[in-house]
Every structure is written in structure tokens, then in C-alpha cells.
Amino acid sequence: MSIAEFADRLEPVFDQAVETGNDDELFASGYLRGHFDLVVAQLELAGENDPDALWDALDAALLKTRDELNPQDQTHVQNMLARLKASA
């Protein structure tokens, strides 16, 4: 399975947050989605097909940008990330 196919399987998690989430979940979903899509594209360009590489790269990307968010928003993003990982 390619990284793109793996990422496509996780789309419903983002969609559900948009459809039924509160404002915090909607924010976290949008924020994480931007990082998620960028990481997927980078891994595809690198020819990577290991889903574990997605989680590692996404964790690294979020770590680099953690100063962008206040602690409460960081918690919301981490909760959304946990939801994604649980759906994988």
C-alpha cells in the first residue's frame, strides 16, 4: 500500500471533525490536515511507502511547530493525531 492510499484511508477522520466537531476539533483538524498533507506529499516524492514513516514525519513536523500553538490548542491537535493513529 502506498503512502497516498494509506492517507486516503484516514480521510474520514478529518471529514468527521468537519461535520460533527466543535470549534476546537475543527481548528485541530484543519491545522493537522495541513501538516498531514504536506508530510504525505514529501514522503510520496521520496518514494516512501512505510506507514510508520508517516507517523514519524508527522510527529517531527508538529514538534518543529509546537511554538505556534498555545498549550490548549496543542492538546486539541494531539487529540486529533491520536484519533488518526487509532483509525489507522
Backbone as a chain_set.jsonl record, in Angstrom:
{"seq": "MSIAEFADRLEPVFDQAVETGNDDELFASGYLRGHFDLVVAQLELAGENDPDALWDALDAALLKTRDELNPQDQTHVQNMLARLKASA", "coords": {"N": [[0.849, -1.167, 0.0], [0.573, 2.196, -0.839], [1.807, 5.336, 0.457], [0.033, 7.381, -0.156], [-2.367, 5.959, -0.562], [-2.697, 4.917, 1.991], [-2.998, 7.313, 3.409], [-5.368, 8.217, 2.262], [-7.18, 6.447, 3.379], [-7.473, 7.512, 5.86], [-8.853, 9.828, 5.598], [-11.672, 9.998, 6.312], [-11.578, 10.549, 9.073], [-10.741, 13.197, 9.291], [-12.841, 14.338, 7.852], [-15.042, 13.741, 9.477], [-14.52, 15.328, 11.707], [-14.913, 17.832, 10.633], [-17.601, 17.708, 9.97], [-18.963, 17.073, 12.393], [-17.564, 18.064, 14.551], [-16.68, 20.244, 17.32], [-15.762, 23.753, 17.694], [-13.061, 23.72, 18.543], [-12.195, 21.157, 17.775], [-12.553, 21.364, 15.054], [-10.691, 23.366, 14.411], [-8.299, 22.017, 15.199], [-8.369, 19.844, 13.471], [-8.127, 21.097, 10.95], [-5.624, 22.352, 11.222], [-3.926, 20.141, 11.696], [-4.442, 18.723, 9.373], [-3.257, 20.271, 7.363], [-0.498, 19.934, 7.948], [-0.378, 17.16, 7.766], [-1.059, 16.655, 5.03], [1.125, 17.9, 3.771], [3.29, 16.377, 4.742], [2.603, 13.845, 3.707], [2.824, 14.378, 0.949], [5.575, 14.985, 0.778], [6.696, 12.529, 1.533], [5.742, 10.892, -0.495], [7.1, 11.979, -2.704], [9.642, 11.259, -1.997], [9.507, 8.583, -2.373], [8.701, 6.906, -0.374], [7.016, 4.273, 1.287], [6.259, 3.226, 3.681], [3.977, 3.123, 6.232], [4.641, 3.733, 8.894], [6.612, 5.617, 8.603], [5.152, 7.835, 7.963], [3.902, 8.545, 10.395], [6.161, 9.093, 11.947], [7.317, 11.248, 10.523], [5.238, 13.092, 10.648], [4.983, 13.503, 13.414], [7.495, 14.685, 13.841], [7.237, 17.022, 12.295], [5.181, 18.352, 13.655], [6.425, 18.743, 16.09], [8.393, 20.608, 15.436], [6.831, 22.843, 15.027], [5.56, 23.434, 17.357], [5.654, 25.732, 18.93], [3.958, 27.46, 17.712], [1.431, 27.172, 18.65], [-0.827, 27.615, 21.42], [-0.827, 26.027, 24.68], [-3.365, 24.77, 25.092], [-4.429, 24.531, 22.485], [-2.455, 22.898, 21.41], [-2.996, 20.557, 22.785], [-5.5, 19.899, 21.697], [-4.75, 19.396, 19.035], [-3.024, 17.219, 19.417], [-4.865, 15.378, 20.397], [-6.437, 15.018, 18.114], [-4.532, 13.897, 16.448], [-4.084, 11.515, 17.83], [-6.547, 10.338, 17.409], [-6.429, 9.943, 14.646], [-4.282, 8.102, 14.496], [-5.414, 5.957, 15.884], [-7.371, 5.232, 14.115], [-5.968, 4.205, 12.067]], "CA": [[0.0, 0.0, 0.0], [1.357, 3.422, -0.904], [1.516, 6.349, 1.474], [-1.186, 8.089, -0.59], [-3.506, 5.081, -0.283], [-2.827, 4.885, 3.438], [-3.539, 8.618, 3.799], [-6.766, 8.265, 1.821], [-7.984, 5.681, 4.342], [-7.645, 8.312, 7.067], [-9.666, 10.996, 5.255], [-12.918, 10.106, 7.079], [-11.351, 11.127, 10.399], [-10.782, 14.646, 9.087], [-14.196, 14.689, 7.421], [-15.937, 13.668, 10.631], [-14.268, 16.506, 12.545], [-15.544, 18.973, 9.967], [-19.056, 17.537, 10.003], [-19.581, 16.976, 13.707], [-16.706, 18.573, 15.611], [-16.872, 21.589, 17.852], [-14.796, 24.703, 17.147], [-11.7, 23.276, 18.844], [-11.901, 19.998, 16.93], [-12.452, 21.862, 13.684], [-9.383, 24.008, 14.319], [-7.253, 20.996, 15.279], [-8.435, 19.069, 12.238], [-7.568, 21.901, 9.867], [-4.193, 22.532, 11.479], [-3.257, 18.859, 11.481], [-4.616, 18.35, 7.967], [-2.215, 20.95, 6.593], [0.771, 19.237, 8.178], [-0.555, 15.803, 7.26], [-0.975, 16.676, 3.57], [2.494, 18.231, 3.404], [4.133, 15.21, 5.026], [2.265, 12.805, 2.723], [3.423, 14.775, -0.328], [7.026, 14.838, 0.884], [7.025, 11.1, 1.547], [5.494, 10.372, -1.838], [8.214, 12.414, -3.554], [10.823, 10.492, -1.591], [9.291, 7.181, -2.698], [8.482, 6.167, 0.874], [5.736, 3.565, 1.342], [6.06, 2.666, 5.019], [3.085, 3.97, 7.03], [5.317, 4.213, 10.104], [7.341, 6.829, 8.231], [4.18, 8.93, 8.026], [3.747, 8.973, 11.787], [7.428, 9.688, 12.389], [7.471, 12.552, 9.884], [4.197, 13.975, 11.158], [5.394, 13.863, 14.773], [8.619, 15.613, 13.722], [6.721, 18.297, 11.788], [4.438, 19.001, 14.738], [7.395, 19.148, 17.107], [9.034, 21.83, 14.943], [5.897, 23.973, 15.012], [4.802, 23.458, 18.614], [5.602, 27.088, 19.477], [2.893, 28.192, 17.03], [0.147, 26.959, 19.325], [-0.852, 27.682, 22.875], [-0.942, 24.66, 25.229], [-4.697, 24.196, 24.889], [-4.526, 24.131, 21.084], [-1.564, 21.746, 21.238], [-3.73, 19.397, 23.283], [-6.52, 19.556, 20.694], [-4.068, 18.805, 17.878], [-2.555, 15.889, 19.816], [-6.044, 14.507, 20.466], [-6.805, 14.684, 16.736], [-3.496, 12.966, 15.984], [-4.38, 10.211, 18.457], [-7.722, 9.795, 16.698], [-5.925, 9.45, 13.359], [-3.494, 6.889, 14.713], [-6.327, 4.889, 16.276], [-8.119, 4.819, 12.921], [-5.063, 3.524, 11.132]], "C": [[0.903, 1.241, 0.0], [0.973, 4.364, 0.23], [0.225, 7.074, 1.119], [-2.43, 7.249, -0.302], [-3.771, 5.001, 1.222], [-3.459, 6.189, 3.931], [-5.011, 8.728, 3.417], [-7.681, 7.517, 2.786], [-8.281, 6.485, 5.6], [-8.506, 9.555, 6.831], [-10.962, 11.091, 6.072], [-12.746, 10.699, 8.478], [-11.401, 12.653, 10.305], [-12.198, 15.093, 8.726], [-15.171, 14.708, 8.595], [-15.754, 14.885, 11.534], [-14.919, 17.742, 11.949], [-17.057, 18.901, 10.108], [-19.648, 17.643, 11.401], [-18.776, 17.607, 14.837], [-17.1, 19.951, 16.106], [-15.78, 22.495, 17.281], [-13.353, 24.265, 17.372], [-11.292, 22.099, 17.966], [-11.749, 20.418, 15.472], [-11.105, 22.542, 13.457], [-8.27, 22.962, 14.265], [-7.209, 20.162, 14.005], [-7.8, 19.832, 11.085], [-6.068, 22.083, 10.006], [-3.434, 21.246, 11.165], [-3.327, 18.449, 10.017], [-3.559, 19.008, 7.09], [-0.87, 20.263, 6.728], [0.733, 17.825, 7.592], [-0.37, 15.765, 5.738], [0.443, 16.985, 3.095], [3.42, 17.042, 3.612], [3.864, 14.089, 4.028], [2.921, 13.135, 1.384], [4.94, 14.601, -0.311], [7.439, 13.373, 0.848], [6.795, 10.466, 0.186], [6.645, 10.734, -2.771], [9.486, 11.643, -3.253], [10.682, 9.009, -1.903], [9.06, 6.306, -1.485], [7.095, 5.524, 0.877], [5.435, 2.95, 2.703], [5.159, 3.586, 5.836], [3.721, 4.493, 8.32], [6.111, 5.48, 9.819], [6.422, 8.042, 8.271], [4.061, 9.446, 9.454], [5.008, 9.649, 12.298], [7.592, 11.094, 11.822], [6.442, 13.556, 10.399], [4.528, 14.421, 12.585], [6.529, 14.891, 14.732], [8.154, 16.988, 13.252], [5.98, 19.053, 12.881], [5.37, 19.481, 15.85], [8.072, 20.462, 16.708], [8.131, 23.053, 15.07], [5.14, 24.136, 16.331], [4.704, 24.845, 19.238], [4.537, 27.946, 18.797], [1.581, 28.16, 17.81], [0.261, 27.157, 20.83], [-1.071, 26.26, 23.409], [-2.307, 24.005, 24.991], [-4.866, 23.72, 23.438], [-3.622, 22.94, 20.786], [-2.266, 20.47, 21.684], [-4.784, 18.951, 22.273], [-5.889, 18.882, 19.476], [-3.577, 17.402, 18.228], [-3.719, 14.904, 19.938], [-6.494, 14.091, 19.061], [-5.787, 13.695, 16.154], [-3.722, 11.573, 16.568], [-5.568, 9.546, 17.777], [-7.304, 9.221, 15.335], [-5.192, 8.122, 13.526], [-4.39, 5.714, 15.099], [-7.125, 4.37, 15.08], [-7.275, 4.07, 11.914], [-5.087, 2.078, 11.416]], "O": [[1.875, 1.313, 0.752], [-0.063, 4.196, 0.873], [-0.591, 7.353, 1.997], [-3.441, 7.782, 0.156], [-4.919, 5.014, 1.665], [-4.353, 6.166, 4.776], [-5.809, 9.278, 4.176], [-8.829, 7.912, 2.986], [-9.227, 6.181, 6.326], [-8.847, 10.257, 7.783], [-11.32, 12.191, 6.491], [-13.683, 11.293, 9.011], [-12.025, 13.315, 11.134], [-12.689, 16.101, 9.233], [-16.023, 15.592, 8.688], [-16.729, 15.414, 12.067], [-15.419, 18.6, 12.676], [-17.716, 19.915, 10.337], [-20.713, 18.234, 11.582], [-19.257, 17.679, 15.968], [-17.763, 20.718, 15.408], [-14.964, 22.05, 16.473], [-12.512, 24.423, 16.486], [-10.167, 22.053, 17.469], [-10.91, 19.883, 14.748], [-10.456, 22.322, 12.435], [-7.404, 23.013, 13.392], [-6.132, 19.816, 13.52], [-7.015, 19.265, 10.325], [-5.328, 21.981, 9.028], [-2.427, 21.263, 10.458], [-2.371, 17.889, 9.482], [-3.025, 18.378, 6.178], [-0.181, 20.035, 5.734], [1.706, 17.364, 6.996], [0.385, 14.941, 5.221], [0.912, 16.396, 2.121], [4.245, 16.737, 2.75], [4.802, 13.45, 3.552], [3.512, 12.258, 0.754], [5.521, 14.121, -1.284], [8.426, 13.02, 0.202], [7.562, 9.603, -0.24], [7.113, 9.894, -3.54], [10.305, 11.404, -4.139], [11.633, 8.25, -1.72], [9.208, 5.086, -1.563], [6.112, 6.166, 0.508], [4.45, 2.226, 2.851], [5.54, 4.724, 6.11], [3.373, 5.578, 8.785], [6.265, 6.326, 10.7], [6.862, 9.15, 8.577], [4.114, 10.654, 9.688], [4.938, 10.658, 13.0], [7.961, 12.021, 12.543], [6.75, 14.736, 10.565], [4.367, 15.594, 12.92], [6.525, 15.854, 15.499], [8.626, 18.008, 13.755], [6.138, 20.266, 13.014], [5.119, 20.512, 16.474], [8.295, 21.329, 17.554], [8.619, 24.175, 15.205], [4.177, 24.9, 16.401], [3.772, 25.114, 19.996], [4.245, 29.048, 19.262], [0.727, 29.03, 17.638], [1.305, 26.901, 21.43], [-1.465, 25.378, 22.647], [-2.379, 22.807, 24.718], [-5.385, 22.631, 23.198], [-3.985, 22.068, 19.995], [-2.145, 19.428, 21.039], [-4.94, 17.755, 22.024], [-6.432, 17.912, 18.948], [-3.703, 16.488, 17.414], [-3.57, 13.725, 19.615], [-6.887, 12.944, 18.846], [-6.162, 12.761, 15.445], [-3.567, 10.57, 15.871], [-5.585, 8.329, 17.594], [-7.766, 8.154, 14.93], [-5.44, 7.157, 12.804], [-4.139, 4.586, 14.676], [-7.508, 3.2, 15.044], [-7.79, 3.391, 11.026], [-4.398, 1.306, 10.749]]}, "num_chains": 1, "name": "protein.A"}
